Each structure stands twice: as structure tokens, then as C-alpha cells.
Amino acid sequence: MPRILAIDYGIKRTGIAVTDEMQMIAFGLTTTPSDTVISFLKDYFTKEKVTLVLVGEPKQMDGTPSQSAEIINAFVALFHTTFPTIPVERVDERFTSKMAFQTMIDSGLTKKQRQNKALVDEIAATIMLQDYLHYKK
């Protein structure tokens, strides 16, 4: 069965998570500079079959788009142009970064380790994907 991939796109860094082949478990794949994410995905898609890509949709508490929505919408448009056969589903990403940081604390990471913003982005993508899998069932 093909995998599902989640993208937590940011201005500088993009966290990426993926499911196992049975689409039961989400795990962090990597964090890549946002300006190289398309080339990373091109390479990844040649190695792995992906049936769906989730992209975080940033919203304010009242449900309106956040400041970064325009940048992420541009990324989604580029993704559609580059990978027209791979469907994209937008998912609410509110609180994923805070949840990722709390996960790092709960995991016993040191303060220095918790300052690794790339790890926060990767964990946020993983949380987004795991929530999707839970909701899908």
C-alpha cells in the first residue's frame, strides 16, 4: 500500500512526516530547507509510492487564515504544478508546533535539544499526520 506524506511548510524549514506502508503509523522523515523541498520530494517520490500528501493549513484561533497562509498557498500551487497526479489535502495545523514542543519536553530532551527548530517542524508534521490517521479511522 502506498504511503501518506505530511508537510509542515514554513518560510525557512519544512518538516516532513510519512506513514508506514500500511498507513497505520506516522513517523518523522526529515526537515529540509523550504527552498529545496520540491527537489527533495522529486527524489523521494522516485523511491517511494505516495498516495496522498497532507499540507498544513495555518489558521488563527477564529478560523481565519494566518499570516503565512499566502506563502503556503503558493507552495501548494507549485506542488500541484510539479506533481499533478498526487492529491493534496489541507489539514488544520493549529497547535502542532506547541504540541511538538511539549512532546519534546515529555520525551526528556534537554533544553539545548528542544531549541532544535528543525526537530520541532518534523515532529509537528508527524503530529499532523497521526491526527489525520486517527480521524480517518
C-alpha positions in Angstrom: 0.0 0.0 0.0 1.4 3.5 -0.8 2.3 5.9 2.0 0.7 9.2 3.0 3.1 12.1 3.4 2.6 15.2 5.6 4.3 18.6 5.1 4.6 21.3 7.7 5.8 24.0 5.3 7.5 27.1 6.7 9.3 30.1 5.4 12.8 28.7 6.3 12.3 25.0 7.0 9.8 22.3 6.1 9.1 19.3 8.3 8.1 16.1 6.6 6.5 13.0 8.1 5.3 9.8 6.4 3.3 6.8 7.2 4.4 3.2 7.2 3.3 1.1 4.1 0.1 0.0 6.0 -0.8 3.7 6.7 -1.1 2.9 10.4 1.8 4.8 12.0 3.2 8.2 11.3 6.9 9.0 11.8 9.1 11.9 11.2 11.1 11.7 7.9 13.2 14.8 7.9 13.3 18.6 7.9 14.6 20.3 4.8 15.2 23.9 3.8 12.0 25.1 2.2 13.8 26.3 -0.9 14.8 22.7 -1.6 11.6 20.8 -0.6 10.4 20.3 -4.2 13.7 18.7 -5.2 13.7 16.6 -2.0 10.2 15.4 -2.9 11.1 14.6 -6.5 13.8 12.3 -5.2 11.6 10.8 -2.5 8.7 10.1 -4.9 11.1 8.1 -7.3 11.9 5.8 -4.3 8.5 5.6 -2.6 4.9 5.4 -3.7 2.8 8.1 -2.1 -0.9 8.2 -2.5 -1.7 11.4 -0.7 0.1 14.5 0.6 -1.2 16.5 3.5 -0.2 20.1 3.8 -0.8 22.1 6.9 -3.2 25.0 6.7 -2.3 27.7 9.1 -5.3 29.4 10.8 -5.8 31.9 13.5 -7.8 31.0 16.6 -11.0 32.4 15.0 -10.5 30.2 11.9 -9.3 32.9 9.5 -6.1 32.3 7.6 -2.9 33.2 9.4 -0.1 35.5 8.0 1.8 32.6 6.5 -1.2 31.3 4.5 -0.3 33.1 1.3 3.2 31.5 1.3 1.8 28.1 1.9 -0.8 28.5 -0.8 1.9 29.4 -3.2 3.8 26.2 -2.2 0.6 24.1 -2.7 0.2 25.7 -6.2 3.8 24.8 -7.1 3.3 21.3 -5.7 0.2 20.8 -7.9 2.1 22.0 -10.9 5.2 19.8 -10.2 3.2 16.7 -9.1 -0.2 16.9 -10.8 -1.1 13.3 -10.2 -0.6 13.4 -6.4 -3.6 14.6 -4.5 -3.2 17.2 -1.8 -5.4 17.6 1.2 -5.1 20.6 3.5 -5.3 20.0 7.3 -5.6 22.3 10.2 -2.2 22.8 11.7 -3.1 24.9 14.7 -1.2 24.0 17.9 1.0 21.4 16.2 4.2 23.3 16.9 3.2 23.7 20.6 2.3 20.1 20.8 5.6 19.2 19.2 7.5 21.2 21.7 5.5 19.6 24.6 6.3 16.2 23.1 10.0 17.1 23.2 9.7 18.1 26.9 7.7 14.9 27.7 10.4 12.8 25.9 13.0 14.2 28.3 15.0 16.2 25.7 17.4 18.7 27.1 16.8 22.4 26.8 19.5 22.6 24.1 17.9 19.7 22.2 14.5 21.5 22.4 16.0 24.5 20.7 16.4 22.5 17.5 13.6 24.1 15.4 14.1 21.6 12.6 13.1 18.8 15.0 10.1 20.8 16.1 9.0 21.1 12.5 9.5 17.4 11.9 7.5 16.4 15.0 4.7 18.9 14.1 4.4 17.2 10.7 4.2 13.8 12.5 1.5 15.0 14.8 -0.5 16.4 11.9 -0.2 13.1 10.1 -1.0 11.0 13.1 -4.1 13.1 13.8 -5.2 12.6 10.2 -4.8 8.8 10.5 -6.7 8.8 13.8 -9.5 10.9 12.3 -9.6 8.7 9.1 -10.5 5.6 11.1 
